[in-house]
């Protein structure tokens, strides 16, 4: 039998006692150790040998530990690096972690810390291998334009969760702001699952009128209602043996939520006008931009359905909280749309990437995607310069808090128009604007409807009717 090669460690420190302690601890943990007394000697060792983990002193003759860290990131990306420092300062810690260190050790350190960091390095490498394998699998099955792109720690954790749950059939609830890429998470889950060769069917509950949503989900028989001139299969039967993705599940009418719950419990559907139930084998993935716990408290979402859908939750953070993903996404969109738009090869200047990473992106990944398309169409050179994105600055100056309301509405309309059979957009968009407006004003007046109606400039009876229609909960009332 061939023995598994021992993991290897590199120690670089000009203090012999530190090298001795590290060597003893690492060899006791089963690693093969090389130790050197300068940064230049460490650089030479990195050029001739492979190491799984390295310990670099911040200050030593020749290259510093941070300079070695930068070099290691470029030539040995899978090597874990621990920075050793004699001063436990915020600056040292931040700089080490910002440059990609696994962690940092403060002198004098305990043997238990070295052992813990060695185990952490092993777990980190195992996770990275798992993520790379999952990415390769998803890349094989998912078209390039539909892949999750990014390298932020939070996105890596999402990849890890996808890898853990993809092969099971448990429901997954993906939450996050509009435009963050929730459907891409669902597609990645489907592509990595045993159902990958079966259909992936998506339905946006916010883009379909209430009176048609039940038919869209469960289908109907011919003559089941006025206008039903032919039977309809419904999305559940379309997704049989595959995956059904219910987008914007928080916008589903509460009366239909009860029917969906019964299907999840029984695995059977009954088409409108049908006489008997039919079994379906469907995995359910759902997504929403709403706070469903708040919707439950407000009586707008069933608590039992929430428990059924949120067996595994995945929260996709907004793009402003993962700026390190912006350059990768921007380059991804440039490569994608330069070909689609026929502009020829285009590149983003380094200064442009820094500018894009600094933008708050209130519209998230969708806003970045549209910004890249706009710049590609209007740019005259092969290299996209910072001034090709001047429209982003203009928007921020006009409204420092982010995108203007008109821009947000335009993005929402564009998303709805991309859905299958868009209709009833006027009423749906009005409701999405009216609900937060009324909630904010009622909160401001402490639930006083007379004052709220005066602020809004509408009749009190009109306000009362809209409160009932929208199912709003007045402040201070349970």
RAFENWO-V219558 format. One record per helix or strand of 2 or more residues. SS is the DSSP state (A for helix, B for strand). FROM is the first residue (numbers start at 0). TO is the last residue. Records with the same first field share a line. If there is no record, write none. Layout:
SS=FROM-TO ; FROM-TO
This chain:
B=7-11 ; 31-35 ; 52-56 ; 79-84 ; 102-105 ; 171-174 ; 199-203 ; 242-246 ; 267-268 ; 277-278 ; 282-287 ; 311-314 ; 346-347 ; 382-383
A=15-27 ; 38-47 ; 64-74 ; 89-97 ; 110-140 ; 143-145 ; 152-164 ; 181-190 ; 209-217 ; 234-237 ; 248-250 ; 253-265 ; 291-296 ; 302-308 ; 318-320 ; 322-340 ; 349-357 ; 363-377 ; 385-397 ; 404-417 ; 424-443 ; 448-455 ; 459-469
